[in-house]
Amino acid sequence: ELEHPGGIDATGGAGTWACRGIFRGHGARLWDANLIPLSESSALGVATACEDSIVRLFALDGTLLRELRGHQTRGVRCVVVHPKAVRFDKAPACSAHRVLVSGGEDGAVKVWPL
C-alpha cells in the first residue's frame, strides 16, 4: 500500500523536498531500501531488506511485486542490484539476468535473478 501524503515538504520551503509516497506492508523494521531497475526499459522500483527475513520488490506506485524468502529467521540487512545482466551457467541456452544480492543476519549472502 502506498500512501500519498500530499507532498509534505520536509524542508519547510516551497516544495523543494517533498515526500511522494510511503510504502507499507513490512512485517518488522526495515533495514535497507534501494531504487532498482525493474526491466530493460526505464521502469524503476524499490527493493527492501526487512527484519522479518524477507526481501520485497515494489513498483513505484506501491504495488508489491515479489517477496524473496530464503534468509533464515534473523533478518535481511542489505540489498543491492547489479546494473548489468549476469549469466549463472556457461551453457549457451542460459539467459542472462540482472541480479539482486541480499545480506542477512543468518550469515548468508543470497543472489537472486530478477
Residue, then its C-alpha position, 0 to 999 in steps of 0.5 A: e500500500l502506498e500512501h500519498p501524503g500530499g507532498i509534505d515538504a520536509t524542508g519547510g520551503a516551497g516544495t523543494w523536498a517533498c515526500r511522494g509516497i510511503f510504502r507499507g506492508h513490512g512485517a518488522r523494521l526495515w533495514d535497507a531500501n534501494l531504487i532498482p531497475l525493474s526491466e530493460s526499459s526505464a521502469l524503476g522500483v524499490a527493493t527492501a531488506c526487512e527484519d522479518s527475513i524477507v526481501r520485497l520488490f515494489a513498483l513505484d506506485g506501491t504495488l508489491l511485486r515479489e517477496l524473496r524468502g530464503h534468509q533464515t529467521r534473523g533478518v535481511r540487512c542489505v540489498v543491492v542490484h547489479p546494473k548489468a545482466v549476469r549469466f549463472d551457467k556457461a551453457p549457451a541456452c542460459s539467459a542472462h539476468r540482472v541480479l539482486v544480492s541480499g545480506g542477512e543476519d543468518g550469515a548468508v549472502k543470497v543472489w537472486p535473478l530478477 
